[in-house]
Amino acid sequence: MLVCDYIVKQIDGDYAHLQRVDQTEEELKVVARALLPAEIYEGCELHYELMQYSMK
């Protein structure tokens, strides 16, 4: 089971580009904003667990 934290690097329309906190050299992950909390902003931190994102 994957449990990790992400930083929202960029919001681009209906998508957000996320970077894992523990693997900064990895490619950014593109996620539909519909799957993310409505209150996200660039630079905020998200927690991912059990296939759900939440504000940290």
PyMOL Python script that loads the backbone (N, CA, C, O; Angstrom):
from pymol import cmd

cmd.read_pdbstr("""\
ATOM      1  N   MET A   1       0.835  -1.174   0.000  1.00  0.00           N
ATOM      2  CA  MET A   1       0.000   0.000   0.000  1.00  0.00           C
ATOM      3  C   MET A   1       0.890   1.251   0.000  1.00  0.00           C
ATOM      4  O   MET A   1       1.768   1.409   0.848  1.00  0.00           O
ATOM      5  N   LEU A   2       0.644   2.115  -0.952  1.00  0.00           N
ATOM      6  CA  LEU A   2       1.437   3.331  -1.087  1.00  0.00           C
ATOM      7  C   LEU A   2       0.904   4.413  -0.158  1.00  0.00           C
ATOM      8  O   LEU A   2      -0.281   4.744  -0.182  1.00  0.00           O
ATOM      9  N   VAL A   3       1.797   4.956   0.657  1.00  0.00           N
ATOM     10  CA  VAL A   3       1.494   6.098   1.513  1.00  0.00           C
ATOM     11  C   VAL A   3       2.628   7.081   1.316  1.00  0.00           C
ATOM     12  O   VAL A   3       3.787   6.755   1.575  1.00  0.00           O
ATOM     13  N   CYS A   4       2.300   8.303   0.853  1.00  0.00           N
ATOM     14  CA  CYS A   4       3.349   9.284   0.621  1.00  0.00           C
ATOM     15  C   CYS A   4       2.770  10.689   0.643  1.00  0.00           C
ATOM     16  O   CYS A   4       1.557  10.875   0.733  1.00  0.00           O
ATOM     17  N   ASP A   5       3.656  11.673   0.560  1.00  0.00           N
ATOM     18  CA  ASP A   5       3.276  13.082   0.537  1.00  0.00           C
ATOM     19  C   ASP A   5       3.728  13.704  -0.770  1.00  0.00           C
ATOM     20  O   ASP A   5       4.754  13.326  -1.335  1.00  0.00           O
ATOM     21  N   TYR A   6       2.947  14.663  -1.239  1.00  0.00           N
ATOM     22  CA  TYR A   6       3.235  15.374  -2.486  1.00  0.00           C
ATOM     23  C   TYR A   6       3.179  16.875  -2.246  1.00  0.00           C
ATOM     24  O   TYR A   6       2.503  17.345  -1.330  1.00  0.00           O
ATOM     25  N   ILE A   7       3.895  17.618  -3.076  1.00  0.00           N
ATOM     26  CA  ILE A   7       3.791  19.068  -3.129  1.00  0.00           C
ATOM     27  C   ILE A   7       3.168  19.417  -4.468  1.00  0.00           C
ATOM     28  O   ILE A   7       3.569  18.885  -5.503  1.00  0.00           O
ATOM     29  N   VAL A   8       2.184  20.315  -4.450  1.00  0.00           N
ATOM     30  CA  VAL A   8       1.557  20.770  -5.688  1.00  0.00           C
ATOM     31  C   VAL A   8       2.508  21.777  -6.331  1.00  0.00           C
ATOM     32  O   VAL A   8       2.677  22.891  -5.835  1.00  0.00           O
ATOM     33  N   LYS A   9       3.123  21.374  -7.436  1.00  0.00           N
ATOM     34  CA  LYS A   9       4.092  22.227  -8.114  1.00  0.00           C
ATOM     35  C   LYS A   9       3.423  23.196  -9.082  1.00  0.00           C
ATOM     36  O   LYS A   9       3.878  24.328  -9.249  1.00  0.00           O
ATOM     37  N   GLN A  10       2.337  22.747  -9.722  1.00  0.00           N
ATOM     38  CA  GLN A  10       1.689  23.589 -10.721  1.00  0.00           C
ATOM     39  C   GLN A  10       0.237  23.157 -10.861  1.00  0.00           C
ATOM     40  O   GLN A  10      -0.079  21.968 -10.815  1.00  0.00           O
ATOM     41  N   ILE A  11      -0.634  24.137 -11.032  1.00  0.00           N
ATOM     42  CA  ILE A  11      -2.028  23.857 -11.346  1.00  0.00           C
ATOM     43  C   ILE A  11      -2.257  24.342 -12.765  1.00  0.00           C
ATOM     44  O   ILE A  11      -2.012  25.505 -13.088  1.00  0.00           O
ATOM     45  N   ASP A  12      -2.729  23.434 -13.607  1.00  0.00           N
ATOM     46  CA  ASP A  12      -2.883  23.722 -15.035  1.00  0.00           C
ATOM     47  C   ASP A  12      -4.292  23.323 -15.465  1.00  0.00           C
ATOM     48  O   ASP A  12      -4.518  22.195 -15.904  1.00  0.00           O
ATOM     49  N   GLY A  13      -5.236  24.255 -15.338  1.00  0.00           N
ATOM     50  CA  GLY A  13      -6.617  23.959 -15.716  1.00  0.00           C
ATOM     51  C   GLY A  13      -7.220  22.876 -14.839  1.00  0.00           C
ATOM     52  O   GLY A  13      -7.337  23.043 -13.625  1.00  0.00           O
ATOM     53  N   ASP A  14      -7.601  21.769 -15.454  1.00  0.00           N
ATOM     54  CA  ASP A  14      -8.240  20.663 -14.733  1.00  0.00           C
ATOM     55  C   ASP A  14      -7.248  19.673 -14.154  1.00  0.00           C
ATOM     56  O   ASP A  14      -7.651  18.628 -13.643  1.00  0.00           O
ATOM     57  N   TYR A  15      -5.962  19.976 -14.222  1.00  0.00           N
ATOM     58  CA  TYR A  15      -4.929  19.051 -13.746  1.00  0.00           C
ATOM     59  C   TYR A  15      -3.960  19.754 -12.806  1.00  0.00           C
ATOM     60  O   TYR A  15      -3.762  20.967 -12.882  1.00  0.00           O
ATOM     61  N   ALA A  16      -3.367  18.970 -11.926  1.00  0.00           N
ATOM     62  CA  ALA A  16      -2.327  19.462 -11.022  1.00  0.00           C
ATOM     63  C   ALA A  16      -1.100  18.589 -11.204  1.00  0.00           C
ATOM     64  O   ALA A  16      -1.209  17.378 -11.399  1.00  0.00           O
ATOM     65  N   HIS A  17       0.064  19.207 -11.139  1.00  0.00           N
ATOM     66  CA  HIS A  17       1.340  18.504 -11.267  1.00  0.00           C
ATOM     67  C   HIS A  17       1.924  18.362  -9.865  1.00  0.00           C
ATOM     68  O   HIS A  17       2.215  19.352  -9.195  1.00  0.00           O
ATOM     69  N   LEU A  18       2.089  17.115  -9.437  1.00  0.00           N
ATOM     70  CA  LEU A  18       2.530  16.819  -8.075  1.00  0.00           C
ATOM     71  C   LEU A  18       3.938  16.238  -8.063  1.00  0.00           C
ATOM     72  O   LEU A  18       4.323  15.479  -8.953  1.00  0.00           O
ATOM     73  N   GLN A  19       4.699  16.614  -7.033  1.00  0.00           N
ATOM     74  CA  GLN A  19       6.047  16.076  -6.857  1.00  0.00           C
ATOM     75  C   GLN A  19       6.115  15.382  -5.504  1.00  0.00           C
ATOM     76  O   GLN A  19       5.741  15.955  -4.480  1.00  0.00           O
ATOM     77  N   ARG A  20       6.596  14.140  -5.510  1.00  0.00           N
ATOM     78  CA  ARG A  20       6.746  13.417  -4.242  1.00  0.00           C
ATOM     79  C   ARG A  20       7.808  14.090  -3.390  1.00  0.00           C
ATOM     80  O   ARG A  20       8.865  14.478  -3.887  1.00  0.00           O
ATOM     81  N   VAL A  21       7.521  14.222  -2.124  1.00  0.00           N
ATOM     82  CA  VAL A  21       8.437  14.880  -1.193  1.00  0.00           C
ATOM     83  C   VAL A  21       9.708  14.065  -1.008  1.00  0.00           C
ATOM     84  O   VAL A  21      10.797  14.630  -0.907  1.00  0.00           O
ATOM     85  N   ASP A  22       9.580  12.748  -0.962  1.00  0.00           N
ATOM     86  CA  ASP A  22      10.732  11.883  -0.686  1.00  0.00           C
ATOM     87  C   ASP A  22      11.493  11.468  -1.942  1.00  0.00           C
ATOM     88  O   ASP A  22      12.534  10.819  -1.837  1.00  0.00           O
ATOM     89  N   GLN A  23      11.001  11.827  -3.127  1.00  0.00           N
ATOM     90  CA  GLN A  23      11.672  11.466  -4.380  1.00  0.00           C
ATOM     91  C   GLN A  23      11.650  12.669  -5.326  1.00  0.00           C
ATOM     92  O   GLN A  23      10.978  12.639  -6.358  1.00  0.00           O
ATOM     93  N   THR A  24      12.377  13.713  -4.978  1.00  0.00           N
ATOM     94  CA  THR A  24      12.343  14.960  -5.739  1.00  0.00           C
ATOM     95  C   THR A  24      12.916  14.826  -7.147  1.00  0.00           C
ATOM     96  O   THR A  24      12.637  15.666  -8.002  1.00  0.00           O
ATOM     97  N   GLU A  25      13.709  13.790  -7.405  1.00  0.00           N
ATOM     98  CA  GLU A  25      14.294  13.612  -8.736  1.00  0.00           C
ATOM     99  C   GLU A  25      13.326  12.931  -9.701  1.00  0.00           C
ATOM    100  O   GLU A  25      13.585  12.890 -10.904  1.00  0.00           O
ATOM    101  N   GLU A  26      12.230  12.403  -9.199  1.00  0.00           N
ATOM    102  CA  GLU A  26      11.235  11.718 -10.031  1.00  0.00           C
ATOM    103  C   GLU A  26      10.467  12.722 -10.888  1.00  0.00           C
ATOM    104  O   GLU A  26      10.402  13.910 -10.574  1.00  0.00           O
ATOM    105  N   GLU A  27       9.892  12.220 -11.969  1.00  0.00           N
ATOM    106  CA  GLU A  27       9.060  13.034 -12.847  1.00  0.00           C
ATOM    107  C   GLU A  27       7.786  13.439 -12.108  1.00  0.00           C
ATOM    108  O   GLU A  27       7.298  12.699 -11.253  1.00  0.00           O
ATOM    109  N   LEU A  28       7.246  14.618 -12.439  1.00  0.00           N
ATOM    110  CA  LEU A  28       6.019  15.080 -11.808  1.00  0.00           C
ATOM    111  C   LEU A  28       4.854  14.183 -12.196  1.00  0.00           C
ATOM    112  O   LEU A  28       4.792  13.672 -13.314  1.00  0.00           O
ATOM    113  N   LYS A  29       3.945  14.001 -11.269  1.00  0.00           N
ATOM    114  CA  LYS A  29       2.753  13.176 -11.494  1.00  0.00           C
ATOM    115  C   LYS A  29       1.598  14.115 -11.829  1.00  0.00           C
ATOM    116  O   LYS A  29       1.339  15.070 -11.096  1.00  0.00           O
ATOM    117  N   VAL A  30       0.909  13.849 -12.927  1.00  0.00           N
ATOM    118  CA  VAL A  30      -0.229  14.665 -13.338  1.00  0.00           C
ATOM    119  C   VAL A  30      -1.508  13.992 -12.847  1.00  0.00           C
ATOM    120  O   VAL A  30      -1.771  12.829 -13.154  1.00  0.00           O
ATOM    121  N   VAL A  31      -2.300  14.747 -12.076  1.00  0.00           N
ATOM    122  CA  VAL A  31      -3.519  14.205 -11.464  1.00  0.00           C
ATOM    123  C   VAL A  31      -4.680  15.147 -11.772  1.00  0.00           C
ATOM    124  O   VAL A  31      -4.532  16.366 -11.698  1.00  0.00           O
ATOM    125  N   ALA A  32      -5.831  14.580 -12.115  1.00  0.00           N
ATOM    126  CA  ALA A  32      -7.027  15.384 -12.356  1.00  0.00           C
ATOM    127  C   ALA A  32      -7.433  16.084 -11.060  1.00  0.00           C
ATOM    128  O   ALA A  32      -7.432  15.475  -9.990  1.00  0.00           O
ATOM    129  N   ARG A  33      -7.775  17.356 -11.165  1.00  0.00           N
ATOM    130  CA  ARG A  33      -8.147  18.120  -9.972  1.00  0.00           C
ATOM    131  C   ARG A  33      -9.402  17.579  -9.317  1.00  0.00           C
ATOM    132  O   ARG A  33      -9.620  17.808  -8.127  1.00  0.00           O
ATOM    133  N   ALA A  34     -10.230  16.871 -10.061  1.00  0.00           N
ATOM    134  CA  ALA A  34     -11.444  16.286  -9.491  1.00  0.00           C
ATOM    135  C   ALA A  34     -11.116  15.251  -8.413  1.00  0.00           C
ATOM    136  O   ALA A  34     -11.953  14.963  -7.559  1.00  0.00           O
ATOM    137  N   LEU A  35      -9.910  14.695  -8.447  1.00  0.00           N
ATOM    138  CA  LEU A  35      -9.488  13.698  -7.463  1.00  0.00           C
ATOM    139  C   LEU A  35      -8.828  14.332  -6.240  1.00  0.00           C
ATOM    140  O   LEU A  35      -8.528  13.639  -5.268  1.00  0.00           O
ATOM    141  N   LEU A  36      -8.605  15.632  -6.285  1.00  0.00           N
ATOM    142  CA  LEU A  36      -7.885  16.338  -5.226  1.00  0.00           C
ATOM    143  C   LEU A  36      -8.837  17.214  -4.419  1.00  0.00           C
ATOM    144  O   LEU A  36      -9.920  17.551  -4.898  1.00  0.00           O
ATOM    145  N   PRO A  37      -8.446  17.590  -3.193  1.00  0.00           N
ATOM    146  CA  PRO A  37      -9.287  18.508  -2.411  1.00  0.00           C
ATOM    147  C   PRO A  37      -9.471  19.830  -3.162  1.00  0.00           C
ATOM    148  O   PRO A  37      -8.542  20.300  -3.818  1.00  0.00           O
ATOM    149  N   ALA A  38     -10.648  20.425  -3.073  1.00  0.00           N
ATOM    150  CA  ALA A  38     -10.975  21.652  -3.807  1.00  0.00           C
ATOM    151  C   ALA A  38     -10.098  22.828  -3.400  1.00  0.00           C
ATOM    152  O   ALA A  38      -9.882  23.733  -4.206  1.00  0.00           O
ATOM    153  N   GLU A  39      -9.587  22.842  -2.173  1.00  0.00           N
ATOM    154  CA  GLU A  39      -8.853  23.997  -1.655  1.00  0.00           C
ATOM    155  C   GLU A  39      -7.348  23.977  -1.946  1.00  0.00           C
ATOM    156  O   GLU A  39      -6.606  24.759  -1.351  1.00  0.00           O
ATOM    157  N   ILE A  40      -6.884  23.112  -2.837  1.00  0.00           N
ATOM    158  CA  ILE A  40      -5.444  23.060  -3.117  1.00  0.00           C
ATOM    159  C   ILE A  40      -4.971  24.353  -3.779  1.00  0.00           C
ATOM    160  O   ILE A  40      -5.749  25.072  -4.405  1.00  0.00           O
ATOM    161  N   TYR A  41      -3.678  24.627  -3.625  1.00  0.00           N
ATOM    162  CA  TYR A  41      -3.021  25.767  -4.263  1.00  0.00           C
ATOM    163  C   TYR A  41      -1.584  25.374  -4.525  1.00  0.00           C
ATOM    164  O   TYR A  41      -1.073  24.426  -3.928  1.00  0.00           O
ATOM    165  N   GLU A  42      -0.927  26.102  -5.421  1.00  0.00           N
ATOM    166  CA  GLU A  42       0.466  25.786  -5.748  1.00  0.00           C
ATOM    167  C   GLU A  42       1.327  25.963  -4.508  1.00  0.00           C
ATOM    168  O   GLU A  42       1.283  27.003  -3.850  1.00  0.00           O
ATOM    169  N   GLY A  43       2.108  24.941  -4.198  1.00  0.00           N
ATOM    170  CA  GLY A  43       2.984  24.960  -3.039  1.00  0.00           C
ATOM    171  C   GLY A  43       2.431  24.237  -1.821  1.00  0.00           C
ATOM    172  O   GLY A  43       3.163  24.005  -0.859  1.00  0.00           O
ATOM    173  N   CYS A  44       1.147  23.875  -1.844  1.00  0.00           N
ATOM    174  CA  CYS A  44       0.587  23.177  -0.677  1.00  0.00           C
ATOM    175  C   CYS A  44       1.048  21.721  -0.679  1.00  0.00           C
ATOM    176  O   CYS A  44       1.521  21.197  -1.688  1.00  0.00           O
ATOM    177  N   GLU A  45       0.897  21.093   0.471  1.00  0.00           N
ATOM    178  CA  GLU A  45       1.334  19.705   0.617  1.00  0.00           C
ATOM    179  C   GLU A  45       0.116  18.802   0.766  1.00  0.00           C
ATOM    180  O   GLU A  45      -0.822  19.118   1.497  1.00  0.00           O
ATOM    181  N   LEU A  46       0.146  17.675   0.062  1.00  0.00           N
ATOM    182  CA  LEU A  46      -0.939  16.700   0.094  1.00  0.00           C
ATOM    183  C   LEU A  46      -0.427  15.378   0.638  1.00  0.00           C
ATOM    184  O   LEU A  46       0.734  15.014   0.447  1.00  0.00           O
ATOM    185  N   HIS A  47      -1.303  14.676   1.312  1.00  0.00           N
ATOM    186  CA  HIS A  47      -1.000  13.343   1.821  1.00  0.00           C
ATOM    187  C   HIS A  47      -1.821  12.346   1.008  1.00  0.00           C
ATOM    188  O   HIS A  47      -3.014  12.555   0.790  1.00  0.00           O
ATOM    189  N   TYR A  48      -1.186  11.265   0.559  1.00  0.00           N
ATOM    190  CA  TYR A  48      -1.855  10.238  -0.231  1.00  0.00           C
ATOM    191  C   TYR A  48      -1.854   8.930   0.546  1.00  0.00           C
ATOM    192  O   TYR A  48      -0.806   8.429   0.953  1.00  0.00           O
ATOM    193  N   GLU A  49      -3.054   8.388   0.744  1.00  0.00           N
ATOM    194  CA  GLU A  49      -3.189   7.110   1.443  1.00  0.00           C
ATOM    195  C   GLU A  49      -4.545   6.502   1.072  1.00  0.00           C
ATOM    196  O   GLU A  49      -5.545   7.214   0.977  1.00  0.00           O
ATOM    197  N   LEU A  50      -4.572   5.194   0.864  1.00  0.00           N
ATOM    198  CA  LEU A  50      -5.786   4.463   0.502  1.00  0.00           C
ATOM    199  C   LEU A  50      -6.488   5.082  -0.711  1.00  0.00           C
ATOM    200  O   LEU A  50      -7.710   5.232  -0.725  1.00  0.00           O
ATOM    201  N   MET A  51      -5.699   5.435  -1.721  1.00  0.00           N
ATOM    202  CA  MET A  51      -6.186   5.982  -2.976  1.00  0.00           C
ATOM    203  C   MET A  51      -6.932   7.306  -2.819  1.00  0.00           C
ATOM    204  O   MET A  51      -7.796   7.633  -3.633  1.00  0.00           O
ATOM    205  N   GLN A  52      -6.595   8.080  -1.758  1.00  0.00           N
ATOM    206  CA  GLN A  52      -7.217   9.374  -1.515  1.00  0.00           C
ATOM    207  C   GLN A  52      -6.159  10.406  -1.175  1.00  0.00           C
ATOM    208  O   GLN A  52      -5.173  10.115  -0.499  1.00  0.00           O
ATOM    209  N   TYR A  53      -6.387  11.624  -1.660  1.00  0.00           N
ATOM    210  CA  TYR A  53      -5.510  12.747  -1.349  1.00  0.00           C
ATOM    211  C   TYR A  53      -6.193  13.628  -0.310  1.00  0.00           C
ATOM    212  O   TYR A  53      -7.403  13.847  -0.369  1.00  0.00           O
ATOM    213  N   SER A  54      -5.411  14.130   0.642  1.00  0.00           N
ATOM    214  CA  SER A  54      -5.951  15.055   1.647  1.00  0.00           C
ATOM    215  C   SER A  54      -4.918  16.141   1.907  1.00  0.00           C
ATOM    216  O   SER A  54      -3.717  15.936   1.727  1.00  0.00           O
ATOM    217  N   MET A  55      -5.411  17.305   2.335  1.00  0.00           N
ATOM    218  CA  MET A  55      -4.514  18.404   2.681  1.00  0.00           C
ATOM    219  C   MET A  55      -3.742  18.025   3.931  1.00  0.00           C
ATOM    220  O   MET A  55      -4.261  17.365   4.831  1.00  0.00           O
ATOM    221  N   LYS A  56      -2.515  18.448   3.964  1.00  0.00           N
ATOM    222  CA  LYS A  56      -1.670  18.133   5.114  1.00  0.00           C
ATOM    223  C   LYS A  56      -1.589  19.309   6.035  1.00  0.00           C
ATOM    224  O   LYS A  56      -0.921  19.240   7.067  1.00  0.00           O
TER     225      LYS A  56
END
""", "prot")
cmd.dss("prot")
cmd.show_as("cartoon", "prot")
cmd.util.cbc("prot")
cmd.orient("prot")
